[in-house]
Amino acid sequence: MDTTATEIEFTDTGCTFCDLAMKMKPSFKEKFYIDEMWGEGDYNVLLGLSGGVDSSMCLHYLVEMGIRPLCFSIDNGYNDPKADENIMRLVEGMKVPFYRYTIDLDKFQELQAAFLKSGTKNLEIPTDHILMASTYEMANKYGIKTIISGGNWATESIMPESWGYNARDLTHIRDIYRKFTKKKLTGLPTCSLLQFNWYKWIKGIRIINLLDYFQYNRQEAIQLLQEKYGYQNYGEKHCENIFTWWFQNFYLPEKWNIDKRKAHLSSMIVSGQTTREEALAVLAEDPIYPELGIESRALAYPKMDYTFYKTDERLWKFISTIVRLLRRLSLK
């Protein structure tokens, strides 16, 4: 990690990112109490599948433990064919119910184009927000109280807030869409701050990072998935989606001088899955990305800080501060 993450502070033990990551390291001693943690009914949990390693391993663990998941995926028009094939091999191989959630691709691309023109850092907000909204919508529809996330400490403990912006902020999304299309955003799954808290606190729907309950090793997971299910490795983290691959390997480095590989590799150094020397060797190579034909346009739009647009930033920062304080108290 370096000063491209503006909030970094260097310490005797490395930096504030590494220090916080080590404090949040899972104990791996927690047990699953299936009768209490998993819901009743046709499905115990809801799991979104991207075709990537993390969500695929979540499905493997769930089936291994005898948990009944309802699986789904969303196609935003940029899914890598390998990722789609991985999904089908997994759900067919483990014989689990699967639902393909469809969205209006024309409307989605219109929203995505608005974000591109806005010049903001986080072009993945439309995808991330729609995924969150549709996940809660499905959990509520099927009476599922537990959502399984592929998020994990082992490979994702480090990610600077200064490199992006909160995808939950629907005010921010609507404002960017309105500014660049002169229209009101409709026709896509969305979730307001009020809806999010209703799902979480009133409906009692919770998210569990399942991989944090295991000694999760990404390379070992790839090998297991390949041997058991014929899984196809697509390469770097998050590259199972072509736009995400382009975003993190072209847009962020070229427009904002942000290389997300630094955070991904730093997380894996902290978890002992690579060394600093190996990580620096990876970073010495220019990132590879798929050409979408919009590279010159993407760089031509003026860079804008997200605060130029309407946001619920203060409210989200307040909530984030409270959560961080509670985490620190629990760690002590």
C-alpha positions as CSV (number, residue, x, y, z in Angstrom):
1,M,0.0,0.0,0.0
2,D,1.1,3.5,-0.7
3,T,0.0,7.2,-0.7
4,T,-2.4,6.7,-3.6
5,A,-4.6,5.7,-0.7
6,T,-4.8,9.2,0.8
7,E,-5.8,8.1,4.3
8,I,-2.8,5.9,4.8
9,E,-0.5,6.3,7.8
10,F,2.8,4.4,8.1
11,T,3.5,2.7,11.4
12,D,6.3,0.7,13.0
13,T,4.5,-2.5,12.0
14,G,3.7,-1.4,8.4
15,C,0.7,0.9,7.9
16,T,-2.7,1.5,9.3
17,F,-4.4,-0.7,6.7
18,C,-2.3,-3.8,7.7
19,D,-2.6,-3.0,11.4
20,L,-6.4,-2.8,11.1
21,A,-6.5,-6.0,9.0
22,M,-4.6,-7.9,11.6
23,K,-6.9,-6.7,14.4
24,M,-9.9,-7.9,12.4
25,K,-8.4,-11.4,11.6
26,P,-11.1,-14.0,12.2
27,S,-10.4,-16.5,15.0
28,F,-11.7,-19.4,13.0
29,K,-13.0,-20.9,16.2
30,E,-16.6,-20.0,15.9
31,K,-19.0,-22.9,15.3
32,F,-22.1,-23.1,13.1
33,Y,-25.3,-23.7,15.0
34,I,-27.4,-24.7,12.1
35,D,-30.7,-24.8,13.9
36,E,-30.2,-21.2,15.1
37,M,-28.2,-19.6,12.2
38,W,-30.0,-21.0,9.2
39,G,-33.6,-20.4,8.4
40,E,-36.4,-22.9,8.0
41,G,-38.5,-23.5,4.9
42,D,-37.5,-24.6,1.4
43,Y,-34.3,-22.6,1.6
44,N,-32.0,-21.9,4.5
45,V,-29.9,-19.2,2.8
46,L,-29.6,-17.1,-0.3
47,L,-26.3,-17.1,-2.3
48,G,-25.4,-15.0,-5.3
49,L,-23.1,-16.7,-7.7
50,S,-20.7,-14.8,-10.0
51,G,-18.7,-17.7,-11.3
52,G,-15.8,-16.4,-9.3
53,V,-13.7,-18.4,-6.7
54,D,-15.2,-16.8,-3.5
55,S,-18.9,-17.4,-4.2
56,S,-18.2,-20.8,-5.7
57,M,-16.4,-21.9,-2.5
58,C,-19.3,-20.7,-0.5
59,L,-21.6,-23.0,-2.4
60,H,-19.2,-25.9,-1.9
61,Y,-19.1,-25.4,1.9
62,L,-22.9,-24.9,2.2
63,V,-23.6,-28.2,0.4
64,E,-20.9,-30.0,2.3
65,M,-22.5,-28.8,5.6
66,G,-26.0,-29.9,4.5
67,I,-27.3,-26.3,4.2
68,R,-30.1,-25.7,1.6
69,P,-29.2,-22.7,-0.5
70,L,-31.2,-20.8,-3.1
71,C,-28.6,-19.7,-5.7
72,F,-29.0,-16.9,-8.2
73,S,-27.0,-14.8,-10.6
74,I,-27.4,-11.5,-12.4
75,D,-26.2,-10.8,-15.9
76,N,-25.3,-7.2,-16.5
77,G,-24.3,-7.9,-20.1
78,Y,-20.6,-8.3,-19.3
79,N,-20.4,-11.8,-17.8
80,D,-17.3,-13.7,-18.9
81,P,-18.5,-17.0,-20.7
82,K,-16.1,-18.9,-18.4
83,A,-17.9,-17.5,-15.4
84,D,-21.3,-18.5,-16.7
85,E,-20.1,-22.0,-17.4
86,N,-18.6,-22.2,-14.0
87,I,-22.0,-21.3,-12.4
88,M,-23.8,-24.0,-14.4
89,R,-21.2,-26.7,-13.6
90,L,-21.5,-25.9,-9.9
91,V,-25.3,-25.8,-9.6
92,E,-25.7,-28.9,-11.8
93,G,-22.9,-30.7,-10.0
94,M,-24.2,-30.0,-6.6
95,K,-27.9,-30.2,-7.6
96,V,-29.0,-26.9,-6.0
97,P,-31.9,-24.7,-7.1
98,F,-30.8,-21.8,-9.3
99,Y,-32.5,-18.6,-10.4
100,R,-31.3,-16.2,-13.1
101,Y,-32.3,-12.7,-12.1
102,T,-32.9,-10.6,-15.3
103,I,-32.6,-6.8,-15.5
104,D,-33.3,-4.3,-18.2
105,L,-29.9,-4.3,-19.9
106,D,-30.7,-1.1,-22.0
107,K,-31.7,0.8,-18.9
108,F,-28.6,-0.6,-17.0
109,Q,-26.3,0.5,-19.8
110,E,-27.9,4.0,-19.8
111,L,-27.1,4.2,-16.0
112,Q,-23.6,2.9,-16.6
113,A,-23.1,5.5,-19.3
114,A,-24.2,8.3,-17.0
115,F,-21.6,7.2,-14.4
116,L,-18.9,7.1,-17.1
117,K,-19.8,10.7,-18.1
118,S,-19.9,11.8,-14.5
119,G,-16.1,11.2,-14.1
120,T,-16.5,9.6,-10.7
121,K,-14.1,7.0,-9.4
122,N,-16.4,4.1,-8.7
123,L,-18.0,3.1,-12.0
124,E,-19.0,-0.2,-10.4
125,I,-21.7,1.5,-8.3
126,P,-24.6,0.6,-10.7
127,T,-23.6,-3.1,-10.6
128,D,-22.9,-3.3,-6.9
129,H,-26.1,-1.4,-6.0
130,I,-28.3,-3.5,-8.2
131,L,-26.8,-6.7,-6.8
132,M,-27.5,-5.5,-3.2
133,A,-31.0,-4.5,-4.0
134,S,-31.9,-7.7,-5.9
135,T,-30.4,-9.8,-3.2
136,Y,-32.5,-8.2,-0.4
137,E,-35.5,-8.3,-2.7
138,M,-35.2,-12.1,-3.2
139,A,-34.4,-12.8,0.4
140,N,-37.6,-10.9,1.4
141,K,-39.7,-12.6,-1.3
142,Y,-38.7,-16.1,-0.2
143,G,-38.7,-15.5,3.5
144,I,-34.9,-16.1,3.8
145,K,-33.2,-14.5,6.8
146,T,-29.6,-15.3,5.9
147,I,-27.7,-14.0,2.9
148,I,-24.3,-15.6,2.2
149,S,-21.6,-13.3,0.9
150,G,-18.3,-14.3,-0.7
151,G,-16.7,-11.3,1.0
152,N,-13.8,-12.5,3.1
153,W,-10.9,-11.4,5.3
154,A,-8.3,-13.6,3.6
155,T,-8.3,-11.8,0.2
156,E,-10.3,-8.6,1.0
157,S,-9.2,-7.2,4.3
158,I,-7.7,-4.1,2.8
159,M,-9.6,-1.6,0.5
160,P,-9.2,2.2,1.0
161,E,-12.4,4.2,1.2
162,S,-10.7,7.0,-0.7
163,W,-10.6,4.8,-3.8
164,G,-14.3,4.8,-4.3
165,Y,-17.7,5.6,-2.8
166,N,-20.5,3.7,-1.1
167,A,-22.7,1.8,-3.6
168,R,-25.6,1.9,-1.2
169,D,-26.2,5.6,-1.7
170,L,-29.3,5.7,-3.9
171,T,-29.5,9.5,-3.7
172,H,-26.0,9.7,-5.4
173,I,-27.1,7.2,-8.1
174,R,-30.3,9.0,-8.9
175,D,-28.6,12.4,-9.1
176,I,-26.0,11.2,-11.5
177,Y,-28.6,9.5,-13.7
178,R,-30.8,12.6,-13.7
179,K,-27.9,15.0,-14.5
180,F,-26.8,13.1,-17.6
181,T,-30.1,11.7,-19.0
182,K,-32.5,14.4,-17.8
183,K,-34.8,11.6,-16.7
184,K,-35.9,9.9,-13.4
185,L,-34.4,6.5,-12.7
186,T,-36.9,3.7,-13.0
187,G,-37.0,0.1,-14.2
188,L,-34.0,-1.2,-12.2
189,P,-33.9,-2.8,-8.8
190,T,-32.9,-0.2,-6.2
191,C,-32.7,0.0,-2.4
192,S,-32.9,3.2,-0.5
193,L,-31.3,3.8,2.9
194,L,-34.7,3.4,4.5
195,Q,-35.4,0.1,2.7
196,F,-31.9,-1.2,3.6
197,N,-32.5,-0.6,7.3
198,W,-36.0,-2.1,7.1
199,Y,-34.6,-5.3,5.6
200,K,-31.8,-5.4,8.2
201,W,-33.5,-4.3,11.4
202,I,-37.2,-5.0,10.9
203,K,-37.1,-8.1,8.7
204,G,-34.0,-9.4,10.4
205,I,-32.2,-10.3,7.2
206,R,-28.5,-10.6,7.8
207,I,-25.4,-11.1,5.8
208,I,-22.7,-13.7,6.7
209,N,-19.2,-13.8,5.2
210,L,-19.1,-17.6,5.2
211,L,-15.4,-17.9,4.2
212,D,-14.3,-16.2,7.4
213,Y,-15.4,-19.4,9.2
214,F,-12.8,-21.4,7.3
215,Q,-9.0,-21.3,6.7
216,Y,-9.7,-19.9,3.3
217,N,-6.8,-20.1,0.8
218,R,-7.6,-18.8,-2.7
219,Q,-5.2,-21.0,-4.6
220,E,-6.2,-24.1,-2.8
221,A,-9.8,-23.2,-3.4
222,I,-9.2,-22.9,-7.2
223,Q,-7.5,-26.4,-7.2
224,L,-10.4,-28.0,-5.3
225,L,-13.0,-26.4,-7.6
226,Q,-11.2,-27.6,-10.7
227,E,-10.8,-31.1,-9.4
228,K,-14.4,-31.6,-8.2
229,Y,-16.5,-29.5,-10.6
230,G,-14.3,-28.8,-13.7
231,Y,-14.0,-25.1,-12.6
232,Q,-12.3,-22.8,-15.1
233,N,-9.9,-20.2,-13.6
234,Y,-10.5,-16.7,-15.2
235,G,-7.4,-15.1,-13.8
236,E,-7.2,-12.1,-11.4
237,K,-9.7,-11.3,-8.6
238,H,-13.0,-9.9,-9.9
239,C,-12.2,-10.5,-13.5
240,E,-15.1,-12.9,-14.0
241,N,-17.0,-9.8,-15.2
242,I,-15.5,-8.2,-18.3
243,F,-16.5,-4.6,-17.3
244,T,-15.2,-5.0,-13.7
245,W,-11.9,-6.3,-15.2
246,W,-11.8,-3.2,-17.5
247,F,-12.7,-0.9,-14.6
248,Q,-10.1,-2.0,-12.2
249,N,-7.3,-2.7,-14.7
250,F,-7.8,0.3,-17.1
251,Y,-10.1,3.0,-15.8
252,L,-8.8,3.3,-12.3
253,P,-5.1,3.1,-13.1
254,E,-5.2,5.3,-16.2
255,K,-7.7,8.0,-15.0
256,W,-7.2,8.0,-11.2
257,N,-3.7,6.4,-10.7
258,I,-5.4,3.7,-8.5
259,D,-4.2,0.1,-8.8
260,K,-6.6,-2.2,-6.9
261,R,-4.1,-5.0,-7.2
262,K,-2.2,-3.3,-4.4
263,A,-5.1,-3.8,-2.0
264,H,-5.8,-7.3,-3.2
265,L,-2.2,-8.4,-2.9
266,S,-1.7,-6.6,0.4
267,S,-4.7,-8.5,1.8
268,M,-3.1,-11.8,0.7
269,I,0.3,-10.8,2.3
270,V,-1.5,-10.2,5.6
271,S,-3.2,-13.6,5.4
272,G,0.1,-15.3,4.5
273,Q,-1.0,-16.3,0.9
274,T,1.8,-14.5,-0.8
275,T,4.9,-12.5,0.0
276,R,5.7,-8.9,-0.4
277,E,8.4,-9.8,-3.0
278,E,6.0,-11.9,-5.0
279,A,3.4,-9.1,-4.9
280,L,5.9,-6.5,-6.1
281,A,6.8,-8.7,-9.0
282,V,3.1,-8.8,-10.0
283,L,2.8,-5.1,-9.7
284,A,5.9,-4.6,-11.9
285,E,3.8,-5.9,-14.8
286,D,1.3,-3.6,-16.5
287,P,-2.3,-4.7,-15.7
288,I,-4.0,-6.5,-18.6
289,Y,-7.5,-5.5,-19.5
290,P,-10.1,-6.2,-22.2
291,E,-10.6,-3.4,-24.7
292,L,-14.2,-2.2,-24.8
293,G,-13.7,0.5,-27.4
294,I,-14.6,3.3,-24.9
295,E,-11.1,3.9,-23.6
296,S,-10.5,7.3,-25.2
297,R,-14.0,8.6,-24.1
298,A,-13.5,7.4,-20.6
299,L,-10.3,9.3,-20.2
300,A,-11.7,12.4,-22.0
301,Y,-14.5,13.1,-19.5
302,P,-13.4,15.4,-16.7
303,K,-12.6,13.8,-13.3
304,M,-15.2,14.7,-10.7
305,D,-15.2,14.0,-7.0
306,Y,-18.4,12.3,-6.0
307,T,-19.3,15.2,-3.6
308,F,-20.2,17.2,-6.7
309,Y,-23.3,15.1,-6.8
310,K,-26.1,14.8,-4.2
311,T,-25.3,12.1,-1.7
312,D,-26.3,10.6,1.6
313,E,-22.6,10.7,2.5
314,R,-22.9,12.3,5.9
315,L,-25.5,9.8,7.1
316,W,-23.5,6.8,5.7
317,K,-20.3,8.2,7.3
318,F,-22.1,8.5,10.6
319,I,-23.3,4.9,10.4
320,S,-19.8,3.7,9.3
321,T,-18.2,5.5,12.2
322,I,-20.6,3.8,14.7
323,V,-19.9,0.4,13.1
324,R,-16.1,0.9,13.3
325,L,-16.3,1.9,16.9
326,L,-18.4,-1.1,17.7
327,R,-15.9,-3.3,15.9
328,R,-13.0,-1.8,17.8
329,L,-14.8,-2.3,21.1
330,S,-15.5,-5.9,20.3
331,L,-11.9,-6.5,19.3
332,K,-10.7,-5.2,22.6
